[in-house]
Amino acid sequence: MRNLTTLMDFYELTMANGYYELGLKDDRVVFDLFYRNNPENGGFVICAGLEQAVEYLMNFHFTDDDIEYLRSKKIFKEDFLDYLRTAKFTGNVYAVEEGTIVYPNTPLVTIEANLCEAQLVETMLLLCINHQSLIATKANRIVRAAKGRVIMEFGARRAQGADAAIYGTRACYIGGVNSTATVLADQMFKVPAVGTMAHSWVQYFDSEYEAFLAYAKIYPQNCLLLVDTYDVIESGIPNAIRVAKEYLEPNGYRLAGIRIDSGDLAYLSKKVRKMLDKADLKDCKIVVSNSIDEYLLESLFEQDAKIDSFGVGERMITSKSEPVFGGVYKIVAVNKNGVYEPRIKVSENIEKITNPCFKKLYRVYDESGMGMFDFLALHDEKVDIDTLELVDEKKPWKKIDINKNWTIKELQKTIIKDGKLVYDLPSLEEIRNKTFSNLDKVWEEEKRFSYPHKHYVDLTKKLYEIKCQLLYECEKK
């Protein structure tokens, strides 16, 4: 396992050094990792990346080479470097599970730890959660737009580096894709790897027909031919049909499918479907690739395209339409004499004002199990459906009616306790299944790509009053 401890912003080290110099390194603090807006103005996010964050925390340590590098910067004293030499993560981690549907301004991960430890892990935690949550969410948008058709992830060669390709595939699988072209993702995570041929196979042979025939002889049981190297209608499909009739069928096989990787996919798919059906190849699947995303899928189906499955690459693995997930990591409480005092960040941009205090995240479900809304409460606050008082921050005068037959579920689990892993990390298949199960509890109105219903996140009355008091005090400073 690679040691990624120093994958951090340098200011984490300068702050940690400052805390150490001031004798504050062992002060207990709480940080929340959350995000402010759903990507692409969507209705929700699928949380992913927790397993990699946990692996990082459990392996957190500075090597001799790390210490020597830090010494070379000539700004850290030896006693601080000695502290880092034996440092490890000894705190607590509370987090929503991977595959959970989440919303803005709710803590996805909460770190309760000594000040230096909590500060030093900031960048890598954000990297893990930001990247995979973004890609899982984008993948699920594409999967939902496909309306039950197969989605294959083809993006490795367009990803921003090896890790983005590998962990991007993992996130895509969480989001619902069926398979990947990336072999290492299958080897590491058991995401089924699939693939047939590239244009170079067809170009190598003297003719397209020879290329198709050679492939059919090697892979007769799953023969899928790439038909757009020269001309789909005039060359590719006629040659594919010829191989099906002259070799595959006489030997007891069927042409499994054809793939189109360029051109007007709606027009070509309809034209090809007629040609295949006329040749008694109604069971031959039509696969397409070429810069596909949820918006193109919607357009293709509006045009009645005859497509059975899709290979999706760059627009999914990079979330090309919105490639940045705005997760942030903010201090929310400091332990003073055994009591957690709240901390708040104030900004001229209202959306950047943080929710203070050591908190818990809850979701309220109706009688049918559908998620109604989320709310935040103090970590030690008693929560009961019969006495719950909530405030909508944007409409504090609004009365929130709560049905006594609804149920409350705490969303964060204890993942690490006193530096020890106390949570059984699920398999990728289990996370994927959890995603599907959780999506069934999301209203269709929240799943719209355009102007989705806003899922409310309220505060308990106690938390709201503390926040208002802090804002008032900040105004007086």
C-alpha positions in Angstrom: 0.0 0.0 0.0 1.3 3.5 -0.9 1.9 5.8 1.9 -0.1 9.0 1.1 0.3 10.7 4.4 2.0 13.8 2.8 -0.7 14.2 0.2 -1.7 17.3 2.0 -1.7 21.1 1.6 1.4 22.6 3.1 -0.6 24.9 5.3 -1.8 21.8 7.2 1.8 21.3 8.3 2.4 25.0 9.2 -0.8 25.1 11.2 0.0 21.8 12.9 3.4 23.1 13.8 1.9 26.3 15.1 -0.6 24.3 17.3 2.4 22.2 18.5 4.5 25.3 19.4 1.5 26.8 21.3 0.9 23.6 23.3 -2.5 23.0 21.6 -1.8 19.8 19.7 -3.9 17.6 22.1 -6.9 19.9 22.2 -10.0 18.0 21.1 -11.9 19.4 18.1 -14.6 18.4 15.6 -14.4 19.0 11.9 -17.3 18.4 9.4 -16.7 17.5 5.7 -19.7 18.6 3.6 -20.5 20.3 0.3 -22.6 23.3 -0.5 -24.3 22.6 -3.9 -25.4 19.6 -5.9 -23.4 19.2 -9.1 -25.3 20.3 -12.2 -28.1 21.7 -10.1 -29.2 18.1 -9.5 -31.5 16.9 -6.7 -28.9 14.9 -4.7 -25.5 13.3 -4.5 -24.4 9.7 -4.0 -21.8 9.6 -1.3 -18.7 7.5 -2.2 -15.0 7.2 -1.4 -15.3 6.4 2.3 -13.3 3.1 2.0 -10.3 4.9 0.5 -10.5 7.6 3.2 -10.6 4.9 5.9 -7.6 3.2 4.4 -5.7 6.5 4.4 -6.5 7.2 8.1 -5.6 3.7 9.2 -2.3 3.9 7.4 -1.5 7.5 8.5 2.2 7.7 9.4 5.2 9.7 8.4 8.2 7.8 7.0 11.8 8.6 7.5 11.9 10.0 4.0 9.0 12.2 4.8 10.7 13.5 8.0 13.9 14.2 6.1 12.0 16.1 3.4 10.3 18.3 6.0 13.6 18.9 7.7 14.9 20.2 4.4 12.2 22.9 4.4 14.1 24.5 7.3 11.1 25.9 9.1 10.2 23.0 11.5 12.0 22.4 14.8 13.3 18.9 15.7 10.8 18.4 18.5 7.9 18.9 16.0 9.5 16.5 13.5 9.9 13.9 16.4 6.2 14.3 17.1 5.3 13.7 13.4 7.7 10.6 13.4 5.4 8.7 15.7 2.1 10.4 14.8 -0.9 8.3 13.8 -4.7 8.9 13.7 -6.2 8.1 17.1 -9.5 9.9 16.7 -13.1 9.1 15.9 -14.7 9.1 12.5 -18.5 9.3 12.0 -19.7 9.1 8.4 -22.6 8.3 6.1 -22.1 5.0 4.4 -21.1 4.8 0.8 -24.2 4.6 -1.5 -26.2 6.9 0.8 -28.2 9.7 -0.9 -27.0 13.0 0.6 -27.8 16.7 0.3 -25.9 20.0 0.6 -24.7 21.3 4.0 -25.0 17.9 5.7 -21.9 16.3 7.3 -20.8 13.4 5.1 -17.8 12.8 7.4 -17.2 14.1 10.9 -13.8 13.9 12.5 -13.4 14.1 16.3 -9.8 14.1 17.1 -6.8 15.9 18.6 -6.2 19.2 16.8 -3.1 18.3 14.9 -4.5 15.0 13.7 -7.7 16.5 12.6 -5.9 19.2 10.7 -3.4 17.1 8.9 -5.9 14.7 7.3 -7.9 17.4 5.6 -6.8 17.2 2.0 -6.8 13.5 1.5 -10.3 13.1 3.1 -11.6 15.8 0.7 -9.9 14.2 -2.2 -11.4 10.7 -1.6 -15.0 11.9 -0.9 -15.0 14.8 -3.5 -13.8 12.7 -6.4 -15.8 9.5 -6.0 -19.0 11.3 -4.9 -18.9 13.4 -8.0 -18.3 10.5 -10.4 -20.8 8.2 -8.7 -23.5 10.9 -9.0 -22.7 11.6 -12.6 -22.7 7.9 -13.5 -26.1 7.5 -11.8 -27.5 10.4 -13.9 -26.4 8.6 -17.0 -27.7 5.2 -15.8 -31.1 6.7 -15.0 -31.2 8.4 -18.4 -30.5 5.1 -20.1 -33.9 3.8 -18.8 -32.7 0.2 -18.0 -30.3 -0.2 -20.9 -26.7 -1.4 -20.3 -24.1 1.3 -19.5 -20.4 0.3 -19.8 -17.6 2.6 -18.5 -15.1 3.3 -21.2 -13.2 6.3 -19.7 -9.8 5.3 -18.4 -7.9 6.9 -21.3 -9.6 10.2 -20.8 -9.3 10.3 -17.0 -6.9 12.7 -15.2 -4.3 10.1 -14.3 -4.2 6.5 -13.2 -6.0 6.9 -9.8 -8.8 8.9 -11.4 -9.3 6.1 -13.8 -9.3 3.3 -11.3 -11.2 4.9 -8.5 -13.4 6.6 -11.1 -14.5 3.2 -12.3 -15.2 2.2 -8.7 -17.4 5.2 -8.3 -19.2 4.6 -11.6 -20.0 1.1 -10.5 -21.5 2.5 -7.2 -23.5 4.8 -9.4 -24.9 1.9 -11.4 -22.9 1.2 -14.5 -22.8 -2.5 -15.5 -19.2 -3.0 -16.5 -15.9 -1.3 -17.4 -13.2 -1.5 -20.1 -10.5 -1.0 -17.4 -8.9 -4.4 -16.5 -7.2 -3.2 -13.3 -10.6 -2.1 -12.0 -11.9 -5.6 -12.4 -8.7 -7.0 -10.8 -8.9 -4.7 -7.8 -12.7 -4.2 -7.3 -14.4 -7.0 -9.3 -16.1 -4.5 -11.7 -16.7 -6.8 -14.7 -14.3 -6.0 -17.5 -15.6 -6.1 -21.1 -14.2 -5.3 -24.5 -14.0 -6.5 -28.1 -12.0 -4.6 -30.7 -10.7 -1.1 -31.6 -10.5 0.4 -35.1 -6.9 -0.6 -35.3 -8.0 -4.3 -35.5 -10.1 -3.5 -38.6 -7.4 -1.3 -40.1 -4.7 -3.9 -39.8 -6.4 -6.4 -42.1 -6.5 -5.9 -45.9 -10.3 -5.7 -45.8 -13.0 -5.1 -43.3 -14.6 -8.4 -44.1 -11.3 -10.2 -43.3 -11.0 -8.4 -40.0 -14.5 -9.3 -39.0 -14.1 -13.0 -40.1 -10.9 -13.3 -38.1 -12.5 -12.0 -35.0 -15.5 -14.2 -35.4 -13.3 -17.3 -35.7 -11.5 -16.5 -32.4 -14.6 -15.3 -30.5 -17.6 -17.0 -32.0 -19.6 -17.2 -28.8 -19.6 -13.5 -28.2 -18.9 -11.8 -31.5 -19.5 -8.1 -31.4 -18.1 -6.1 -34.4 -17.1 -2.5 -34.7 -18.7 -1.3 -37.9 -17.8 2.4 -38.3 -14.1 2.2 -39.4 -15.0 3.0 -43.0 -18.8 3.3 -43.6 -21.5 2.0 -41.3 -24.3 1.5 -43.9 -22.3 0.8 -47.1 -19.6 -1.4 -45.6 -19.7 -2.2 -41.9 -23.2 -3.6 -41.6 -23.1 -5.6 -44.9 -19.8 -7.1 -43.9 -21.1 -8.0 -40.4 -24.1 -9.6 -41.9 -22.0 -11.5 -44.3 -19.8 -12.9 -41.5 -22.9 -13.8 -39.5 -24.4 -15.7 -42.5 -21.2 -17.3 -43.9 -19.4 -18.3 -40.8 -21.3 -17.8 -37.5 -24.6 -19.3 -38.3 -23.3 -22.4 -40.2 -21.2 -23.2 -37.1 -24.1 -22.8 -34.7 -23.4 -19.2 -33.5 -25.2 -15.9 -33.7 -23.8 -12.4 -34.2 -24.0 -11.0 -30.7 -23.9 -7.3 -31.6 -22.4 -4.4 -33.5 -20.9 -1.2 -32.2 -21.0 2.3 -33.7 -18.5 4.8 -32.4 -19.2 7.9 -34.6 -21.7 9.7 -36.7 -25.4 10.4 -36.1 -26.2 7.7 -33.6 -29.9 8.1 -33.7 -30.1 8.0 -37.5 -27.6 5.2 -37.9 -29.1 3.0 -35.1 -32.6 3.1 -36.8 -31.1 2.4 -40.2 -28.9 -0.4 -38.9 -31.8 -2.0 -36.9 -33.8 -2.3 -40.1 -30.9 -3.9 -41.9 -30.2 -6.4 -39.2 -33.9 -7.3 -38.8 -34.2 -7.8 -42.5 -31.3 -10.2 -42.3 -33.1 -12.2 -39.5 -30.7 -10.8 -36.9 -33.3 -9.3 -34.6 -31.3 -10.6 -31.6 -28.2 -8.7 -32.6 -27.6 -5.9 -30.2 -26.7 -2.4 -31.2 -24.0 -0.8 -29.0 -22.9 2.8 -29.4 -20.2 5.0 -27.9 -18.9 8.5 -28.6 -19.1 11.4 -26.1 -22.3 10.2 -24.4 -23.9 11.7 -21.4 -27.4 11.9 -19.9 -28.4 14.9 -22.1 -27.5 13.0 -25.3 -29.3 9.9 -24.1 -32.5 11.9 -23.5 -32.1 13.3 -27.1 -31.5 9.9 -28.6 -34.6 8.4 -27.0 -36.7 11.4 -28.1 -35.6 10.5 -31.6 -36.6 6.8 -31.1 -33.0 5.6 -31.4 -32.7 1.8 -31.6 -29.9 1.3 -29.2 -29.4 -1.5 -26.6 -26.4 -0.5 -24.7 -23.9 2.4 -24.4 -20.1 2.7 -23.9 -19.6 6.0 -21.9 -16.2 7.5 -21.5 -14.9 11.0 -20.9 -18.1 12.7 -20.0 -18.7 10.2 -17.1 -15.2 9.5 -15.8 -14.4 13.2 -15.6 -17.9 14.5 -15.0 -17.2 16.7 -17.9 -20.2 19.0 -17.6 -19.3 19.8 -14.0 -15.9 18.4 -13.1 -15.5 19.8 -9.6 -17.3 18.7 -6.4 -17.2 21.5 -3.9 -16.7 19.6 -0.7 -15.1 21.5 2.2 -13.7 20.7 5.6 -14.5 23.1 8.5 -14.0 23.2 12.2 -17.3 23.2 14.1 -16.5 22.7 17.7 -13.6 22.9 20.2 -13.5 21.0 23.5 -13.0 23.3 26.5 -12.9 21.7 29.9 -14.9 18.7 28.8 -17.5 20.7 26.9 -17.7 21.2 23.2 -17.9 24.9 22.4 -19.3 25.8 18.9 -17.3 27.4 16.1 -18.8 29.1 13.1 -17.4 30.5 9.8 -19.1 33.7 8.7 -18.9 35.0 5.2 -20.4 37.8 3.0 -21.6 34.9 0.9 -24.5 33.6 3.0 -24.2 30.1 1.5 -20.7 29.9 3.0 -21.8 30.4 6.6 -21.3 27.1 8.3 -23.5 25.1 10.7 -21.7 25.1 14.0 -21.5 22.5 16.8 -20.8 18.8 17.1 -23.9 17.5 15.3 -25.8 14.5 14.2 -27.5 14.0 10.9 -31.0 12.5 10.7 -33.5 11.7 7.9 -37.2 11.5 8.4 -39.2 8.9 6.4 -42.9 8.7 5.9 -45.1 5.6 6.4 -44.1 4.1 3.0 -40.4 4.5 3.6 -39.8 7.6 1.4 -37.3 10.2 2.6 -39.2 13.4 3.5 -36.4 15.7 4.7 -33.1 15.8 6.7 -32.3 17.7 9.9 -29.3 18.5 12.0 -29.3 18.2 15.8 -26.7 18.7 18.6 -24.7 15.5 19.1 -26.1 15.0 22.6 -29.6 16.3 21.9 -32.5 14.0 22.6 -34.4 13.4 19.3 -38.0 12.1 19.4 -40.6 12.3 16.7 -43.3 13.3 19.2 -41.4 16.3 20.5 -39.3 17.3 17.5 -39.1 21.1 16.9 -37.4 22.1 13.6 -36.5 25.4 11.9 -36.2 26.1 8.2 -33.3 28.6 8.2 -34.5 30.3 5.0 -38.1 30.6 6.4 -37.7 30.6 10.2 -41.3 31.8 10.6 -42.6 28.7 8.8 -44.3 26.0 10.9 -42.9 22.5 10.0 -45.7 19.9 10.5 -44.4 16.5 11.5 -46.5 13.4 11.2 -46.2 11.3 14.4 -46.3 8.1 12.2 -43.1 9.1 10.5 -39.8 7.6 11.5 -36.3 9.1 12.2 -33.0 7.5 11.2 -29.6 8.6 12.2 -27.5 8.6 9.0 -23.9 8.7 10.2 -22.2 5.5 11.5 -19.2 5.2 13.8 -16.4 4.1 11.5 -13.3 4.6 13.6 -13.2 4.8 17.4 -10.1 5.9 19.2 -8.0 5.1 16.1 -9.4 1.6 15.6 -11.7 0.5 12.8 -15.0 -0.6 14.3 -17.0 -0.7 11.1 -17.2 -3.6 8.7 -16.3 -2.2 5.3 -18.9 -3.5 2.8 -18.0 -5.1 -0.6 -18.3 -2.9 -3.7 -21.3 -5.0 -4.7 -23.0 -4.4 -1.4 -22.4 -0.6 -1.8 -23.9 -0.7 -5.3 -26.9 -2.5 -4.0 -27.3 0.0 -1.2 -27.3 2.8 -3.8 -30.2 1.2 -5.6 -32.1 0.5 -2.4 -31.6 4.1 -1.2 -32.7 5.5 -4.6 -36.0 3.7 -4.2 -36.6 6.0 -1.2 -36.0 9.2 -3.2 -39.0 10.9 -4.7 -39.1 11.0 -8.5 -39.4 14.8 -8.3 -35.9 14.9 -6.8 -34.5 12.8 -9.6 -35.4 15.3 -12.4 -32.3 16.6 -14.3 -33.9 20.0 -14.6 -35.4 21.9 -11.7 -35.6 19.0 -9.3 -37.5 19.3 -6.1 -35.4 20.7 -3.3 -34.9 18.3 -0.4 -35.1 20.2 2.9 -32.4 20.2 5.5 -33.6 21.8 8.7 -32.1 22.5 12.1 -33.5 21.6 15.5 -34.6 24.7 17.4 -31.7 24.4 19.8 -29.1 24.3 17.1 -30.8 27.1 15.2 -30.7 29.3 18.3 -27.0 28.6 18.9 -26.2 29.5 15.3 -28.2 32.8 15.6 -26.5 33.7 18.8 -23.0 33.1 17.3 -23.9 35.2 14.3 -25.1 38.0 16.6 -21.8 37.8 18.6 -19.8 37.8 15.4 -21.6 41.0 14.3 -20.6 42.7 17.5 -16.9 41.8 17.2 
